Amino acid sequence: MTLAFSKMHGIGNDFVMVDCRQRAFPLEQAQIRAIADRRTGVGFDQLISIEPPRDASCAFYYGLWNADGSPAGQCGNGVRCVAAWLHRAGELAIGDTVRLESPSGPVTVRLTGPNEVTVDMGVPKLEPASIPFRADATATQYAIEVDGDVLQIGSLSMGNPHAVVVVPDLQAPSLDRLGPLLTAHERFPDGVNAGFVQQIDRGQLHLRVHERGSGWTLACGTGACAAMAVLRLRGEVDAQVKVTLPGGTLSIEWAGPGATLWMTGPAAFVFEGEWWG
């Protein structure tokens, strides 16, 4: 088969975008894995389909798949790329605010420029059952054993599960070992995105994320939201924070529990192509 696609990225978190506005999503899991291969395919952190909405209140639906072919619930960098893709396709004008449907529910996006998007990421879900995470009660900090180390984590859902660990040094060699182990920890029955955050001050965080299904990525939008929210719940950051990942910086704004969390950042086109599978 021949598959037309757009390659995009949000601060280094890269995506293959597939136009399914006029046809059904054509790929099986094995084909998604083949496209994801960075040597013999195209390469991506996630593949995104643009489809007609299933919810009548939304303009479009977008599907998400990880590099291993597994489905994903949400992606903050991905939804910004969806909005920029819709702008290039003539579906969204600069200044427009539109409601989009993700696998985990609707999100509102505002196109603030041709390559900058603000996203309503919804209200963070804190209850362990909604993450899902095996814990007796909701808390701002949980102790979890990983390969003999006891980590103090925060955990919540941004439409996908996150564990956040505050560390003094993002370059510590132990993180390369702990990231994959935390992602696959048995207390997270669906797996988890493991974020390691270094606090610079009340308005600046540095972050690395090991994503379930994709591994270490240059950026994770929902991970940036989760890191800010965990530290906000502990009273350690202000309501507006800059989160810097290996690929770039995102702006996160959250008043606190019960409030909507907002993320602003760039989205960039790389190239258009065809995959012959």
C-alpha positions in Angstrom: 0.0 0.0 0.0 1.0 3.7 -0.5 0.3 6.0 2.5 0.7 9.7 2.2 1.7 11.4 5.5 3.1 14.6 7.1 6.0 14.5 9.4 5.8 17.0 12.3 7.2 17.6 15.7 6.5 19.6 18.9 9.8 20.6 20.5 11.3 17.3 19.2 8.5 15.0 20.1 7.9 13.7 16.5 4.8 12.5 14.7 3.6 10.9 11.5 0.2 12.5 10.6 -2.2 10.6 8.5 -5.2 12.2 6.8 -8.3 10.1 7.4 -10.9 12.7 6.9 -12.3 10.9 3.8 -11.3 7.3 4.5 -11.1 4.8 7.4 -7.8 4.4 9.2 -5.9 1.9 7.1 -3.1 0.5 9.3 -2.7 -2.6 11.4 -0.4 -2.7 14.5 2.5 -4.4 12.5 2.3 -1.7 9.9 2.5 1.1 12.5 5.6 -0.6 14.0 7.1 -0.8 10.6 6.6 2.9 9.9 8.0 3.8 13.3 11.3 2.1 12.6 13.9 4.9 12.3 16.2 2.9 10.1 13.8 1.0 7.8 10.7 3.1 8.1 9.9 6.8 8.7 10.4 7.0 12.5 8.2 8.7 15.0 7.3 8.8 18.7 3.6 8.6 17.8 1.4 8.2 14.8 -1.7 10.5 14.6 -4.8 10.1 12.4 -7.0 13.0 11.6 -10.6 11.7 11.3 -14.2 12.9 11.3 -15.6 13.5 14.9 -17.4 10.8 16.8 -18.7 13.5 19.2 -20.9 15.9 17.5 -19.6 18.8 19.7 -16.1 18.4 18.2 -14.7 19.5 14.8 -12.4 16.5 14.3 -11.2 13.3 16.0 -7.6 12.4 16.3 -6.3 8.9 17.0 -2.9 8.2 18.6 -0.6 5.2 18.4 2.8 4.6 20.0 5.9 3.4 18.2 5.2 -0.1 19.3 1.8 0.0 17.7 -0.2 0.3 21.0 -2.9 2.9 21.2 -2.4 6.0 23.3 -5.0 8.2 25.1 -3.6 11.7 24.8 -0.5 13.6 23.7 0.0 17.3 24.5 2.6 17.9 21.8 0.6 15.8 19.4 -2.6 17.9 19.8 -0.7 21.0 19.0 0.5 19.4 15.8 -3.1 18.4 15.0 -4.1 22.1 15.3 -1.2 23.3 13.1 -2.0 20.5 10.5 -5.6 21.6 10.4 -4.5 25.2 9.8 -2.4 24.1 6.8 -5.3 22.0 5.5 -7.5 25.1 5.6 -9.7 23.8 8.4 -8.6 26.2 11.1 -7.7 29.9 11.0 -5.2 31.8 13.2 -7.2 33.1 16.2 -9.8 30.3 16.0 -10.7 28.3 19.1 -12.0 24.7 18.3 -13.0 21.6 20.2 -11.2 18.4 19.1 -11.9 14.9 20.2 -9.0 12.7 21.5 -9.2 9.0 22.5 -9.5 10.2 26.1 -12.1 12.9 25.5 -12.6 16.4 24.1 -9.9 19.1 24.3 -10.1 22.8 23.3 -7.3 24.3 21.2 -6.6 27.9 20.2 -4.3 28.6 17.3 -2.4 31.7 18.5 0.0 31.7 15.4 0.8 29.5 12.4 3.1 27.4 14.5 2.0 28.1 18.1 -1.0 26.5 19.9 -2.6 26.9 23.3 -4.4 23.7 24.5 -7.0 23.2 27.3 -5.6 20.0 28.7 -8.5 19.5 31.0 -8.6 18.9 34.7 -5.8 16.6 36.0 -7.3 13.4 37.5 -5.7 12.7 40.9 -7.6 9.7 42.2 -5.5 6.5 41.9 -8.3 4.5 40.3 -8.6 7.0 37.4 -4.9 7.0 36.6 -4.9 3.9 37.1 -2.4 3.4 39.9 -2.6 0.9 42.8 -2.7 3.0 46.0 -5.0 3.0 49.0 -5.8 6.7 48.9 -5.1 9.9 47.0 -1.9 11.7 48.0 0.6 14.2 46.7 3.4 11.7 47.2 3.7 8.0 47.1 6.6 5.6 48.0 7.3 3.0 45.3 10.1 0.5 45.2 11.9 0.2 41.8 14.8 -2.3 41.5 15.7 -1.9 45.2 15.4 1.9 45.2 12.5 3.6 47.0 11.3 6.5 45.0 8.9 9.2 46.1 6.6 9.9 43.2 3.6 12.0 42.4 1.0 10.4 40.1 -1.9 11.7 38.1 -3.6 11.3 34.7 -3.6 13.9 31.9 -5.7 11.6 29.7 -2.7 9.2 30.1 -0.9 8.0 33.3 2.1 9.8 34.7 4.6 9.2 37.5 6.7 12.2 38.5 10.0 12.0 40.4 11.8 15.1 41.7 15.6 14.7 41.2 18.6 16.9 41.8 20.3 16.0 38.6 18.7 15.0 35.3 22.0 13.7 34.0 22.4 11.1 36.8 23.2 7.7 35.2 20.7 6.0 37.4 17.8 7.6 35.6 18.6 5.6 32.4 17.9 2.5 34.5 15.0 3.7 36.5 13.0 5.2 33.7 12.1 2.0 31.8 11.6 0.1 35.1 9.2 2.7 36.5 7.3 2.8 33.1 6.6 -1.0 33.5 6.0 -1.0 37.2 3.3 -3.5 38.4 1.5 -0.8 40.4 0.5 0.9 37.1 -1.6 -1.8 35.4 -1.6 0.1 32.0 2.0 1.2 32.3 3.0 4.8 33.0 4.9 7.7 31.5 7.9 8.2 33.9 8.9 11.9 34.3 12.1 13.0 36.2 11.9 16.7 37.1 14.5 19.1 38.4 13.2 22.3 40.0 15.2 25.4 39.1 12.9 27.9 40.9 9.1 28.5 41.4 8.7 29.3 37.8 11.1 27.0 36.0 11.4 23.2 35.7 13.6 20.9 33.7 12.2 17.5 32.7 13.0 14.2 31.0 10.3 11.6 30.2 10.4 7.9 29.5 7.2 7.3 27.7 5.3 4.0 27.7 5.4 2.5 24.2 8.0 5.0 22.9 10.9 5.2 25.4 12.9 8.3 26.1 11.6 11.2 24.0 12.9 14.7 23.4 9.6 16.1 24.7 6.3 15.0 26.3 3.5 17.6 26.6 1.3 15.7 29.0 4.5 14.9 31.0 5.2 18.6 31.3 1.7 19.2 32.5 1.9 16.4 35.0 5.3 17.6 36.4 4.0 21.1 36.9 0.7 19.8 38.5 2.5 17.5 40.9 4.7 20.3 42.2 1.8 22.8 42.2 -0.2 20.4 44.4 2.8 20.4 46.9 2.9 24.2 46.8 6.3 24.3 45.3 5.6 26.2 42.1 3.6 29.2 41.0 0.5 29.1 38.8 2.5 29.8 35.6 5.6 27.7 34.9 8.1 27.2 32.1 9.0 23.5 31.6 12.2 22.8 29.6 12.6 19.4 28.0 15.5 18.2 25.8 13.7 19.4 22.7 12.5 22.8 24.0 10.3 24.7 26.4 6.5 24.7 27.1 4.4 27.2 29.1 2.0 25.5 31.6 -0.7 27.4 33.6 -2.8 25.8 36.3 -4.6 27.4 39.3 -4.9 24.1 41.2 -7.3 21.2 41.9 -10.6 21.4 40.0 -9.2 24.0 37.5 -8.4 23.5 33.8 -4.7 23.2 33.0 -3.5 25.1 29.9 -0.4 24.4 27.8 1.2 26.6 25.1 3.9 25.6 22.8 5.1 25.3 19.1 4.3 22.8 16.4 6.5 22.4 13.3 6.2 20.7 9.9 9.3 18.7 8.8 8.3 17.2 5.4 5.5 15.5 3.4 6.1 11.9 2.2 4.7 8.6 1.1 5.3 5.2 2.8 5.3 2.2 0.5 4.4 -0.7 2.7 
